[in-house]
Amino acid sequence: MTSNKPTDWGVVVFPGSNNDHDALDVIGRIKNQNVSEIWHQDENLSGLQALLLPGGFSFGDYLRGGAIARFSPAMKNLPDFIHDHHLVIGICNGFQVLTEMGILPGSLMRNADLRFIHEEIYIRVERADTAFTNCYQQGQVLKIPIAHNEGNYYIPPDELKVLEDRHQVVFRYCDRDGNITDRSNPNGSVNNIAGIINQQGNVMGMMPHPERRCDPLLGNPDGDGLFQSMIDHISRD
Amino acid sequence: MKARISVRLKPVILDPQGKAVLRAARQMGFHEIKSVRIGKLIELEIETEDKEAAQQRIEELSHRLLSNPLMETYDVDWTGD
């Protein structure tokens, strides 16, 4: 049964994070959940049911996106947090942190077309049975913005096959009708991959920004389903 | 001691930066340039008595922080005292 008790969230704030407040606003004001900021120096994740690693340029993206953030004290207890079946969502730079940590496979390279991309794109829901997407329909097309310089998902061919065989791809870039084409691939990602999940099913990384499409005031709230899915999943436990 | 670590993208990895520089070079008339790959050079100073131990430490740092082994390789050069 779904309860109405608010769920407990944390949003990690690294120096250079810049989508942390969008995420806090969505979780707190729009979704009415309990949410706190976790400063990168703070190791304590106790009491939280979901953790969000926000977009931005943590530590200036020095060395590689997410490469330095992964060694923050706030990340120290992340493996245990994940082991305890809590939910973790990494968006954009947060996705980069998760791949750098090796929690999600692959890595995010520079966009294939030499520019920072900031535009609304379409993604197709490849799996509607995850903790992050259960409010969507299989094959549903979402219109959500991307904003990144390094969003070109790469994974060696043998690992790509494993990822696909295990159905760990949750979102793919597509055209407005849901067709997966080269033209609808904004950054060169292999197999148009926009978001993936870990094998255990409780960690997701994605380059698009659902937190920017939750407020009905901003137009289509296509990102809302992601947060609602997570809330429903936690409340059912 | 000083170490100079060169981090390079693996050959299979697309290098958009290198491609952009190649294009600019060609536009400048350097038609003989066939390819450009861009990496990083990291210089470190290490306080140590034990060179062998230091080398191991720098290998570990290069593997865990300075490079992403999935898409990059690295070489360490020791440049004396």
Boltz contact constraints between the chains, C-beta under 6 A:
constraints:
  - contact:
      token1: [A, 64]
      token2: [B, 68]
      max_distance: 6.0
  - contact:
      token1: [A, 107]
      token2: [B, 68]
      max_distance: 6.0
  - contact:
      token1: [A, 107]
      token2: [B, 70]
      max_distance: 6.0
  - contact:
      token1: [A, 107]
      token2: [B, 71]
      max_distance: 6.0
  - contact:
      token1: [A, 110]
      token2: [B, 16]
      max_distance: 6.0
  - contact:
      token1: [A, 114]
      token2: [B, 16]
      max_distance: 6.0
  - contact:
      token1: [A, 114]
      token2: [B, 20]
      max_distance: 6.0
